[in-house]
Amino acid sequence: MILKTLKDFEKFFGSLKFAVVMISVFTVVLIIGTFVESYYGAEFAGKFVYKSLPFMFLQLCLFLSIFCATLLRLPPKKRLYGFYMLHSGLLILFLGSFITFYSGIDGSMTLVPSTPTRNISLPEDVLTVSFGMKRHVSLKLPNTALKTNLNHNVEGIELGEYLPFAGHEVVWKDSKSPIKYSSGEYQIFNNQVSQEFTMSLHPKATDFESSTQMGPLSVHFLPSTLLRCFGLNSKSGVIIWDAKRGACTTPEEKGLEMQATKSKNRYFAFKEEGKIYTFFPDMTPWPLDEKFTIISKSQYRVFGLGLFRDSPHLFLFGKSLAYYSDEKWVIQDFKKSGDSIELPWMGFNLVLKTHHDEKYPYKNPVYQLPLQNGGKAIQGTERALSIKVMGQTYWVKDRAPVTIPFNGEQVVIRLHKKSIRTPFEINLTRFKMDTNPGTMTPASFESFVDLFDGTSSKAHHLFMNNPLDYRNFTFYQASYFQLGQGQGYGSVLSVNYDPGRPWKYLGSLLLVLGSTWHFYLQKKKKKGPKNKAKAQRASVTKEGITHA
């Protein structure tokens, strides 16, 4: 009975019909995977197609089809030697792929100039919960391309919705604070470009800055109490800000004399509560003590307005703005949300979209299909996981860990990529990028690196189709990122370690030789009967002549 079942199993999986169906399905899935990778990126394609359970099952069916087809043609026959070699090559290819899947490395290495690193980031998300400094609990998150609910508990911390690819939407949360912190959402535009941005002074608005750079324009978001300072008639062009009282004045109003050192650096000083504060307004906003040491905890700051005259600076105060133009300070107010104010630079206009004193902005994670443009991800680049601790819901983001008090200790929850360390380190010495003529679109980018293995250092040059091979690791130039305005670029290398590669090469070689051999034998077999028929006809003709 068992033998008959095995024979039926062998015949079903080894049949030509089953093989044709599996090869057809496999081809269609590969075509779909190619388009998915092109639009949504390699990581999404890996999770959604190539490393998914259905695709693994499809490969298993192909393996069984090849293996059973080989068994059905045993014992060996000379005319099938090419067939055996071809199918052996296919089976060895599957073996190599299996070794690569379980033991290979397919990740990335992020390089910052002059910062050696050994870390390779893998496409596997890990949640780490740190209870103080002594105890850490790590949990590997599921290999899924779609959002999923984990319904898991880690020592009292409930894990909820997991977003492997996420973006965000800005929501406004109630501040619940007696102190009013200003926040605002704006839009700046001209005939060529338009950009929306949100700025905040609230301590909980960790995703938003109080200053930003837009090309040559510097934008600063300040407390509304500072607005009066920019309207003061200060002959010295200096404003004194008292953070404790929330008030500002000028050296002239305080009756302070502006003096100069031998090197012509301006300074002034005053005494308050037994302390002497000395300011160099053209050098630093911080006061100095008697030993000329910076008093970083002082309630006083100074603004040398002359610093803002040489380059464009825009100061926002919620519903008002100020800027320096034509040798004077201009202050304007937004009457209501939606109002537009014309700026003096490149035809730009600024629109106040919304302003709050009792709410703060928060980037709420939402699932997004990842999209890429020119090989660079432009959407769905974040990861997020919702957790619930003592009835309170938080979002843990890959770029923003969460720190919360729990059971009498500080608990830090991080969402990050699994990483490994190489036995050598790589240092980015220079990054080069060429753009298409007349545009800022990258045409090519290259990395110049030094590789140090503990005994020697060697320089390498990576660019398209010129990877770095070392100790079975292969590094490809993959992408780049900007460090900051005017701070240059970092480089991202794709890293591959493939222990199954020799088996794949062997399988491919047997596949080619087996196909050639099998084709040659089949061709010889077809020619054989035709030659035999010719010989028989010649023999009959000869016999007829002899009898005659």
Long-range contacts (C-beta under 8 A, 24 or more apart in sequence): 9-68, 10-68, 10-71, 10-72, 11-68, 11-72, 12-68, 13-61, 13-64, 13-65, 13-67, 13-68, 13-69, 14-65, 14-67, 14-68, 14-69, 14-70, 14-71, 14-72, 15-69, 18-65, 19-65, 19-66, 19-69, 22-58, 22-61, 22-62, 22-65, 23-62, 25-58, 26-58, 26-59, 26-62, 29-55, 29-58, 39-371, 39-372, 40-369, 40-370, 40-371, 40-372, 40-380, 41-370, 41-371, 41-372, 41-377, 43-123, 43-370, 44-145, 44-165, 44-369, 44-370, 44-380, 46-106, 46-123, 47-123, 47-143, 47-144, 47-145, 47-164, 48-145, 48-146, 51-101, 51-143, 52-145, 59-94, 59-97, 62-94, 63-91, 63-94, 66-90, 66-91, 66-94, 67-91, 79-521, 79-525, 81-517, 81-521, 82-514, 82-515, 82-516, 82-517, 82-518, 82-519, 82-520, 82-521, 83-514, 83-518, 84-514, 85-510, 85-513, 85-514, 85-517, 85-518, 86-510, 86-511, 86-514, 86-515, 86-517, 86-518, 87-514, 88-510, 88-514, 89-506, 89-507, 89-508, 89-509, 89-510, 89-511, 89-512, 89-513, 89-514, 90-507, 90-511, 91-507, 92-503, 92-504, 92-506, 92-507, 92-510, 93-503, 93-504, 93-507, 93-508, 93-511, 94-507, 95-500, 95-503, 95-507, 96-500, 96-501, 96-502, 96-503, 96-504, 96-506, 96-507, 97-500, 97-504, 98-500, 99-499, 99-500, 99-503, 100-498, 100-499, 100-500, 100-501, 100-504, 101-500, 103-499, 103-500, 104-496, 104-497, 104-498, 104-499, 104-500, 105-420, 105-473, 105-495, 105-496, 105-497, 106-495, 106-496, 106-497, 107-419, 107-420, 107-494, 107-495, 108-478, 108-492, 108-493, 108-494, 108-495, 109-426, 109-475, 109-492, 109-493, 109-495, 110-481, 110-490, 110-491, 110-492, 111-426, 111-427, 111-428, 111-447, 111-449, 111-490, 111-491, 111-492, 111-493, 112-428, 112-483, 112-490, 113-428, 113-429, 113-430, 113-431, 113-483, 113-488, 113-490, 114-427, 114-428, 114-429, 115-427, 115-428, 116-425, 116-426, 116-427, 116-452, 117-425, 117-426, 117-427, 118-421, 118-422, 118-423, 118-424, 118-425, 118-426, 119-419, 119-420, 119-421, 119-422, 120-419, 120-420, 120-421, 120-422, 120-495, 121-417, 121-418, 121-419, 122-417, 122-418, 122-419, 122-420, 123-417, 124-417, 124-418, 125-164, 125-383, 125-398, 125-415, 125-416, 125-417, 125-418, 126-415, 126-416, 126-417, 126-418, 127-154, 127-159, 127-385, 127-396, 127-413, 127-414, 127-415, 128-413, 128-414, 128-416, 129-154, 129-155, 129-157, 129-411, 129-412, 129-413, 130-411, 130-412, 130-413, 130-414, 131-155, 131-406, 131-409, 131-411, 132-409, 132-410, 140-418, 141-385, 141-415, 146-367, 147-367, 150-385, 156-389, 156-406, 156-407, 157-387, 157-388, 157-389, 157-406, 157-411, 157-413, 158-387, 158-388, 158-389, 159-385, 159-386, 159-387, 160-385, 160-386, 160-387, 160-388, 160-393, 161-385, 161-386, 162-384, 162-385, 162-386, 163-365, 163-366, 163-367, 163-382, 163-383, 163-384, 163-385, 164-383, 165-367, 165-368, 165-369, 165-370, 165-380, 165-381, 165-382, 165-383, 166-365, 166-366, 166-367, 166-368, 166-380, 166-382, 166-383, 166-384, 167-365, 167-366, 167-368, 167-379, 167-380, 167-381, 167-382, 168-207, 168-363, 168-364, 168-365, 168-366, 168-382, 169-363, 169-364, 169-366, 170-198, 170-361, 170-362, 170-363, 170-364, 171-361, 171-362, 171-364, 172-354, 172-356, 172-359, 172-360, 172-361, 172-362, 173-204, 173-359, 173-360, 173-361, 173-362, 174-358, 174-359, 175-202, 175-204, 175-358, 175-359, 175-360, 180-357, 180-358, 181-205, 181-357, 181-360, 182-221, 182-223, 182-224, 182-317, 182-318, 182-355, 182-356, 182-357, 183-208, 183-355, 183-356, 183-357, 183-359, 183-360, 183-361, 184-221, 184-316, 184-318, 184-319, 184-352, 184-353, 184-354, 184-355, 184-356, 185-352, 185-353, 185-354, 185-355, 185-361, 186-316, 186-350, 186-351, 186-352, 186-353, 187-350, 187-351, 187-353, 188-214, 188-343, 188-348, 188-349, 188-350, 188-351, 189-348, 189-349, 189-351, 190-346, 190-347, 190-348, 190-349, 191-347, 196-353, 198-361, 199-316, 200-360, 200-361, 202-360, 202-361, 204-360, 204-362, 205-360, 205-361, 205-362, 206-400, 207-361, 207-362, 207-363, 207-400, 208-361, 213-485, 216-311, 216-312, 217-312, 217-313, 217-314, 217-345, 217-348, 218-311, 218-312, 218-313, 218-314, 219-313, 219-314, 219-316, 220-313, 220-314, 220-315, 220-316, 221-316, 221-317, 222-315, 222-316, 222-317, 223-317, 224-317, 224-318, 224-319, 224-320, 226-317, 227-317, 227-320, 227-322, 227-331, 229-303, 230-305, 230-315, 230-322, 230-329, 230-331, 231-329, 231-331, 234-305, 236-266, 236-281, 237-304, 237-305, 237-306, 238-268, 238-279, 238-281, 238-302, 238-303, 238-304, 238-305, 239-302, 239-303, 239-305, 240-279, 240-300, 240-301, 240-302, 241-300, 241-301, 241-302, 241-303, 242-299, 242-300, 243-299, 243-300, 243-301, 244-299, 245-299, 282-306, 282-307, 305-329, 312-345, 314-343, 314-350, 318-355, 318-357, 319-352, 319-355, 321-350, 364-395, 365-395, 365-397, 374-441, 374-442, 375-479, 376-479, 383-415, 384-415, 385-415, 387-413, 422-473, 423-453, 423-454, 423-471, 424-451, 424-452, 424-453, 424-454, 424-470, 424-471, 425-451, 425-452, 426-450, 426-451, 426-452, 426-475, 426-493, 427-451, 427-452, 428-490, 428-491, 429-459, 431-480, 431-488, 431-489, 431-490, 431-491, 433-480, 433-489, 442-480, 445-477, 445-480, 445-489, 445-491, 446-477, 447-477, 447-491, 447-493, 462-493, 468-493, 472-497, 472-498, 472-499, 473-497, 474-498
